[in-house]
Amino acid sequence: MTSTIDDETLARRLAQGTGEILKGVRNVGLLRDGELGDAGDSIAQEWIARALAIHRPEDSVLSEEAADDLIRLKKERVWIIDPLDGTREYAGVRQDWAVHIALAINGSVTTAAVGMPDLGQVFTTGESRAVTGHPTNRLVISRNSTPQVAVHVAEQTGMELVTMGSCGAKAISVLLGDNDAYLHAGGQYEWDNAAPVGVCAAAGLHCSRLDGSPLVYNNENTYLPDVLICRPELADGILAQAAAFFGEHGSYQPED
């Protein structure tokens, strides 16, 4: 049974199925606020874990909602998942929440899916392409915090700052051309951005740390605090402004 499902199909079905489960839990109206978010997290995690145990029993899993088994450090293939990215948005009946499913092989994301359940869409590494129309001149950041480096970049480049929930939602907004760039500084872990980075990089967008270095996954320390996802032609300018900001102010502190 496992040999009939390739990695791309598995990632897409996991994201799609998880989204349907989460919408079902929310739509019956029995839970609200924190109780709804907690239930969504745990139920989605259980379903994904069972599916991966059946279809990829030899692979390791790193998830926000499960204990970290460091045996993964000895494995080439590690699934990095966030069953519900944007718990507050989900519980608040907003649309900017997502499901993250990524497969990292030797530290690099090779296959990924980002589900946007309220939009009825799953974006995958094999099928997604970045919109390359007229720029919006918008830089999207977290609705929960405003990194000062983002303020600096916006001021120096003339970009408008806009906010959204969920890393996945912000990354997909760049892929769809609704925003030109997504910048985050502080407060993320590998499961927050592995799937969005995988999908956006495969779609032709620039994805890196804020110092321009590549994003590497399946580390012992899963803290991965900063990320830039943007139209390729904007990367050099944004990275230069980030470097100028940190050169003047020193290393940033987590702001989430």
VEXMARZA-562222 format. One record per residue (C-alpha): x, y, z. Coordinates in steps of 0.5 Angstrom, whole numbers, plus 500, padded with zeros to 3 digits. Layout:
> X, Y, Z
...
//
This chain:
> 500, 500, 500
> 506, 505, 502
> 509, 504, 495
> 503, 507, 491
> 503, 514, 494
> 509, 518, 492
> 512, 524, 497
> 508, 529, 493
> 501, 526, 493
> 502, 524, 501
> 504, 531, 503
> 498, 534, 499
> 493, 529, 502
> 496, 530, 509
> 495, 537, 508
> 488, 537, 505
> 485, 531, 510
> 488, 535, 516
> 484, 542, 513
> 478, 538, 512
> 478, 535, 519
> 480, 542, 522
> 474, 545, 519
> 469, 540, 521
> 472, 540, 528
> 470, 548, 528
> 464, 548, 524
> 460, 544, 529
> 460, 549, 534
> 461, 545, 540
> 468, 549, 542
> 470, 556, 542
> 477, 560, 543
> 482, 556, 547
> 478, 550, 547
> 477, 550, 540
> 484, 551, 538
> 487, 546, 543
> 482, 541, 540
> 484, 542, 533
> 492, 542, 534
> 491, 535, 538
> 486, 532, 533
> 490, 534, 527
> 497, 531, 530
> 494, 525, 531
> 491, 524, 524
> 497, 526, 521
> 502, 521, 526
> 497, 515, 524
> 498, 517, 517
> 505, 517, 517
> 506, 511, 521
> 502, 507, 516
> 505, 510, 509
> 512, 512, 511
> 514, 508, 517
> 522, 509, 516
> 522, 516, 516
> 522, 521, 522
> 517, 526, 524
> 518, 533, 527
> 512, 536, 529
> 510, 542, 534
> 505, 538, 537
> 509, 532, 539
> 515, 530, 543
> 521, 531, 539
> 525, 524, 538
> 532, 526, 537
> 533, 519, 533
> 531, 524, 527
> 538, 527, 527
> 540, 520, 524
> 535, 520, 519
> 536, 523, 512
> 528, 523, 511
> 524, 527, 516
> 517, 530, 516
> 517, 537, 519
> 509, 539, 520
> 505, 544, 523
> 498, 541, 524
> 495, 548, 525
> 499, 554, 524
> 495, 560, 526
> 491, 557, 532
> 489, 564, 534
> 486, 565, 527
> 483, 558, 526
> 479, 559, 533
> 478, 566, 531
> 474, 564, 525
> 479, 568, 521
> 482, 565, 514
> 489, 566, 515
> 491, 560, 518
> 494, 554, 515
> 497, 546, 515
> 504, 545, 514
> 507, 539, 511
> 514, 538, 509
> 519, 533, 508
> 526, 535, 509
> 532, 530, 506
> 539, 531, 509
> 537, 538, 511
> 533, 541, 505
> 526, 541, 504
> 524, 537, 498
> 517, 536, 498
> 512, 540, 501
> 504, 542, 502
> 501, 548, 505
> 494, 547, 506
> 489, 554, 506
> 483, 550, 508
> 478, 556, 508
> 480, 558, 501
> 479, 551, 499
> 486, 550, 496
> 493, 546, 497
> 499, 549, 495
> 505, 544, 493
> 512, 544, 491
> 510, 540, 485
> 504, 544, 482
> 505, 552, 485
> 508, 557, 481
> 509, 564, 483
> 505, 570, 480
> 510, 575, 477
> 505, 580, 475
> 505, 588, 477
> 509, 589, 484
> 504, 591, 490
> 510, 594, 494
> 507, 591, 500
> 511, 587, 505
> 507, 583, 510
> 509, 581, 517
> 506, 578, 523
> 499, 581, 526
> 502, 579, 533
> 509, 583, 532
> 512, 588, 528
> 520, 587, 528
> 524, 593, 527
> 528, 591, 522
> 521, 590, 518
> 520, 597, 519
> 527, 599, 517
> 526, 596, 511
> 519, 599, 509
> 522, 606, 510
> 528, 605, 506
> 525, 601, 500
> 518, 605, 500
> 514, 599, 502
> 507, 599, 505
> 507, 594, 511
> 501, 590, 512
> 499, 584, 517
> 497, 577, 517
> 496, 571, 521
> 500, 564, 520
> 507, 564, 517
> 503, 559, 511
> 498, 565, 510
> 503, 570, 509
> 508, 566, 505
> 502, 564, 500
> 500, 571, 499
> 507, 573, 496
> 506, 567, 492
> 499, 569, 489
> 502, 576, 488
> 498, 579, 494
> 504, 582, 497
> 511, 582, 494
> 515, 580, 500
> 514, 577, 507
> 519, 578, 513
> 520, 575, 520
> 525, 576, 525
> 524, 572, 532
> 520, 567, 535
> 519, 561, 529
> 521, 554, 529
> 523, 549, 523
> 515, 547, 523
> 513, 554, 522
> 517, 555, 516
> 519, 549, 513
> 513, 548, 508
> 512, 555, 506
> 519, 555, 504
> 519, 549, 501
> 513, 551, 496
> 515, 558, 495
> 522, 556, 493
> 520, 551, 488
> 515, 556, 485
> 521, 561, 484
> 521, 565, 490
> 527, 567, 494
> 527, 564, 501
> 533, 565, 506
> 535, 567, 513
> 535, 575, 513
> 543, 575, 513
> 542, 571, 506
> 544, 564, 508
> 540, 558, 506
> 535, 555, 511
> 537, 548, 514
> 532, 544, 517
> 532, 538, 522
> 537, 541, 527
> 538, 539, 534
> 536, 546, 536
> 529, 547, 532
> 529, 555, 533
> 529, 558, 526
> 528, 565, 528
> 528, 569, 521
> 526, 568, 514
> 525, 572, 508
> 521, 570, 502
> 520, 575, 497
> 520, 576, 489
> 527, 574, 487
> 528, 581, 484
> 527, 584, 491
> 532, 580, 495
> 538, 584, 494
> 535, 590, 496
> 531, 587, 502
> 537, 583, 505
> 542, 589, 504
> 537, 594, 508
> 537, 588, 513
> 544, 588, 514
> 545, 595, 515
> 539, 595, 520
> 543, 590, 524
> 550, 593, 523
> 547, 599, 526
> 543, 596, 532
> 546, 589, 533
> 543, 582, 533
> 536, 583, 534
> 532, 579, 540
> 526, 575, 539
> 520, 579, 538
> 514, 574, 538
//
